[in-house]
């Protein structure tokens, strides 16, 4: 991911912005005036524009996010406001320098937003469930996945899934995960024992 501006410059700009926001927040209230806040000087809002290159990047990103939001998948709605979020991130970066939005700012905003939305979609798919069986299935899948490539033996898996109703229910659930190719299993020799054990893992 690109770095649109040195960190110390961004921190300095954000500190300057936060100082102005704090000063506005601390303005005294004057109910007798036309407004309810006594102005301390004449406001001078900063107008920040996007460069032509940044506009092209934003338009391309918006076109792609609209395509993703129209797919009809369970996480499609996550992309509906992604383009707007990317512009806000770029605006913060440019505002911290008091400059217009550059192509680097636009790229950073789009890439960061895309990464965050994709991570959120993965989390939704792994944890969101429609019923009790699916909720338990995702929980067992997460236990197996968290064990990494080495996997987990059936004996240890039974110990960690004692929340399941019965042995038959556990077998049904594991068979469903295996047939759906969400988890895999194989016979391995564990430790010094020559007797192989069934190990569950995610590829």
N, C-alpha and C positions, 0 to 999 in steps of 0.2 A: 504494500500500500504506500502511496506517495506521501511525502511529508511536505505540505504546502508552505510551511514557514518554520523558522527555528523556534524551538520550544520556549526559550527565554523571551522572544519577541511576543509570542502568543500570550504567555503568562502576564507580561507587562501590559499588553493591551486589555486583557480581561480584567486586570486589577483596576485599570483606569475606568473601564465601563462600570465595574461594581462600585467604585467610588462615587460615580455620578448617580447611579441608582440609589445608593445609600443617602446621598444628599437630597434627592427628590423625596425619598421616603420620610426624611426628617424635617421636611418643610412644615412650618406651623399652620394649623387650621385656622381660618378666619371666616366664620359664618356670615359676617357683614359684607364681605366682598361679593363680586359677581359669581365667583366660583367659591369652592370651599377650601382652597389651598392658596396661601399667599405666595405669589411667585417671587423667587429670588433671582432677579435678572430676566432677560428675554431668552426663552428657549431657542436653541439653534440645532434642530434635528439634523442628523447626518444622513444624507441620501447616498445609499450604496447601490450601485448598478452592477449588472453582470456583463462581463466582456462577451464579445460575439462568440468566441470559442467556448466559453462557459455555457452560453445559451444552447449551442449545438449539443453539448454533452448532456444538459438537462433534458432537452427534447428527446434525445435518443433513449435516455434512461426512463423517461415517462412512457414512451412508446412500449418499451419492454415490460415495464411494471403493469401497464394496462393489459397487455397480452397475458401476463401471468394471473392477473386478477380475474380474467374472463375464462379461465380454464375449467372452472367448476369443481376444483378439488377442495378437500376439506380445509386447506390452509390458504386458498386463493384470496380471501378477504384481507389477509395480512399485507398484501401488496397494494391495496387501494390508496393509501396515503404515503407510500414510500417516496414518491417523487417530491412531495411537499416537505417531507422530513429531510431529504438530501439537500434541498435548497436552504433549509433553516440551519443545517450544520455548516454549509458553505458560508452562509451569512455571518454566523458567529466567528468563523475564521477570518473573514475579510474585515468584520467590524473590530476585531481585536487589533488589527493593523491600521484601521481607519483608511482602507483602500477599497477599490471595487473588487468584485468577485472574479478571480482568475480561473483559468482552466484547471490549474492544480487544485484550487479550492473545490471546484465542481466535481472533479474526479474523486477527491477525498470524501466528499459528502455522499456521493453515489456508492462508492465502494464500501464505506462504513455502514451505510444504511442497508445495502444488499447483504452484507455479512450478518448484521444483527437480525434482519428479517429471516434469513435462512436458518440461523441458529434457533430462532423462536419457532419456526415451522418444524424443525427436527424435534424440539422439545414437546410440541403439541402432538405430533404423530406418535411419540414414544409414551406419552402420559395421558392423553385424552381418550376416554372410553365411553361407549354408549350403554353398556350394561355391566353387571357384576362379573360375568365370566370374562369379558374383555378386560376389565380392570385388573382382575387377578392374573390374567395372561400377560399383560404388559408388566406387571410387577415381577412375575417369575422371569420373564425375558430380561428385565433390567438386572436382576440378580445374576443371571448367567453371563450377560454382557459385561458386567462390572468385574468379572473374574478374569477377563482378558483371554489371550490365546491359550493359556494353560488350562482353562476351563474349570469345571467343578464336577466332582464325582456324584453319582446318584445318592450315595449315602450322605454326603455333606449337603446336597441340595434338599434332601428330605428334612434335614435338621433346620435349614433356613426357610423352609416353606411350610412350617407347622401351622400356619394360619389357614391353610387349605382344609376343606371339610373332611376329606377322606383320601385314602390311598387310591381309590378308583378315580376320584375327581382329579387328583394330581396326575395320574397316568393319562387320563383323557386330555388334560390341558397340555401336557408335554408332547403327546402324540400330535395334537393340533399344531403346536408351534413347530414341530419337526416337519410335518407334512406341508406346512406353509412356507418352509425354508427360511424361517426366522431364526431358528437355532439348528445346530448340528450335533451329532453324537457319534462316538466311536469307542471301540474297546482299546484300553491302554493298560500297560503294566505300571502299577503305581508303587513307588518305593522299592523295597527289597523283595516284596511279594511277587511270586511268579504268576499268581492268579490275576487275570486282567479284570479291570473294572470299567463300567460304562462312564464315560466323561462327556459332559454337555458343554458346548462352547458356541460362540458366535463368530462367523468368519467376516 
